[in-house]
Amino acid sequence: MYSTKTATTNNTEFNSSYMPVGINENVTLKEVNVNKTPQGRDFLEIIFENEQGQTATMTEWKNEKNMWIKTDEDLQNRDNQQFGRILQVIDAANGSHIDFEGSSFVEMINWVKAQLEPATNPDNIRQGMRLKVVYDKKGYTKVSSLGVFVEPMSIAKEESQIKLWKNDLLERPVQADVEKPVDPLAAGTNSSAPVTADSTGADDLPF
């Protein structure tokens, strides 16, 4: 039902719960979680929060051999890069990190959680950080994984090592709708409505 007596205008500004893309300042750690998917995959989740309560998430999964990671050396290189990203967060939040050697992904992410949990406690003096946030290919915001992406606010802005790279997605990618083929010979086609091969039984045609 539509009525001029009940029509309303929303004049409230929309505030996203997600941190905007770009380089954000005065960010703190909100949560550090070690979780397992319903399929049994372990992962590390680090959630950052800005002064407006908006969040950005960094998720790390166990590296496995695949068509891009073929050898033990390839796998070790990926693990080294992954741990380097994580150490950036520890150094930015804690000022430094202690030495660690672990033989499994689960051992590593549990160590990381233990290192970062004090920095998530609101009763402690939490280190403000500078954080780079970008879009992923599906249009969701995420913490960047390229180069230096997080650093303490104690580093002067003009001396910041965080850079916006040409490969950083700073605009939401547009994914065009896939147009299904239309069978021009299908009987009963209504020219005012799109008809797809799925709805016309085109698979039953003898050609």
N, C-alpha and C positions, 0 to 999 in steps of 0.2 A: 504494500500500500504506500502511496506517495501523497504527501499532504504539505501544503505551504505552512500549515500550523506547526508541523513537527520537524521540518527541514532544519538542519544544523550546519554550522561552519566550524571546522576544527582549526583554531588559530594557535595551536601549541606546536612549538618547534620539535621536530623529530630528532632524537639523539640516539645514534647508533651505539650498540653495546660493544662494537668492535673498534679497536684502535685504528686510526686513519693510516693510509699508506704514506711512506716518506720516512724521514728521520724524526722520531719522537723524543722529547726530552723529559727529564724527571720521572722516568719509569721505574717501578720497583717490582720485585718478585711477589706474586700472589700465591702461587701453589707450585709444588713439585710432586708429581705423582709417578709411581711405578705401577703399571697396570698390565692386564692380560686380556686379549680379545676373547670372544666366545670360541674362536677357533684355536685358542691356545698360544697366540703370538704375544710375546712380551714387548712392551714399549715404554719409553720414557716421555713424560709430558711436562713441559715447563710453561707456566702461564705467567705472563707479564701484565702489569696494570698501570695505567697512567693516572694522573690526578683527577680525571673525570670519571674514573671507574671503568673505563673502556679497556678491553683485554686483547692480547695477541698471544697465540700459542705456538710453541716450538715442539715438534714431535719427532722422536728418534726411534727407528726400528732396527732390528738386527740385520746386518748385511748378509746376503746369501749369494752364492754363485749363480750366475744367469748368463744370458747372451752377451752382456757387457762386462761381467765380472767372471772371467773364465779360469784364472789360475789362483793359486794360493797367494802369489805376490799381489795380484789385482785386489784380492779380498783384503789383504793386510793394508794396502794403500787406502782403500775405502774406510777401513776401521780407523786408520790414523787420521784421515780427514774428519771423520765423524767425531772422534774424541777431541780433535783440535777445536771444532765448533763448540763443543760442550765446555771445554776449558775456558773459552772466551767468556762464557756466562759466569763461571765460577770466579774468574779473575775480576770481572766487572762488579760482581756482587760482594765478594769477600776481600778483594784487593790482591790476592795471590792464591796459589794452590799448593797443597802438599804433594809429595810424590806418591804415585800409585801404580801398581802392576796387577792386572787381573787376567784370568784365563778365559773368562766367559762374559757374554753380553749382560747377563743377569747380574753377575757380580759387579760389573762396571756401573750399571744404572742404579743399583742400590747404594754404591759408594757415592755417586753423584747426588742422590737424594739426601744422604746424610750430610754432605758438604753444604748443600744449599738450603736445607730446611731452616736453620737459624735465621737466614736472611728473609724468610717469609713471615717471621713472627712480628706482628705489629707492635709488640711491646719492646722490641729491640730497635736500635737506630738503624734503619735500613738505608743502604747505599743507593742514591739516585743514579739512574743509568740513562744513557742515550741508546736508542734502539731503532734499527731499520726494519720497517714493515713493508711488504709488497703483496701483490696479488699472485695466486697460483694460476695455472692454466684454466682452471674451472671457474675462476672469478671470486675465489674466497681469499680473505686476507690471511697472511702467515708471516712469521718471522723470517727474514731473508736468510739464505744459506750461503750467500756469495761474499767472499772476502771478510773484512772486519764488519760485523753487524751490530755489536754491542760493546759499550765501553762505559767506564764510570764518568759521572758528570764532573768529577774533579779535573778531567782533561778539558782545557779551554776549548771553546767551540772552534776558534780559528786554528787549533792544533789537532782537531778531530781526525781520526784515521778512517772514519766511516764515510764512504763515498757512494753516490748513486751511480750505478753502472748502466750501460746501455741495455744490458740483458735483464735489468730489474723491471718487472711489470708494475708500472705506476698508474696505469689506466686499466680499468676492468675489461678483460677481453670479451668481445662480442661474439657470441656463437649464433650464427644464423640458423633458423629452423630448416630442417631437411625437408624438401618438397618431394612428396611421393609421386611416382609416375601416374598419369591419368590415361585410361584406355579410351581413345576417341570413338571406338566401335561398340562400346558397351551399350546395351539397350537400356532405355529408361533414364538416360542421363539428364539431370536437371541442370541447365546451364547457369542457374543462379547459385548453385552450391558445388563446392569441389567434390569430385568423385575420385577415389583412389583405386588402384588395382586390387587392393585388398577387399574393397567393398563391392566390386563388380564381378568377382569370380573370374578374373582374367586368366588365372591359372588353368581354367577349364577349357579355354579356347584351343582349337585344333592347330594353331600356328603360333 
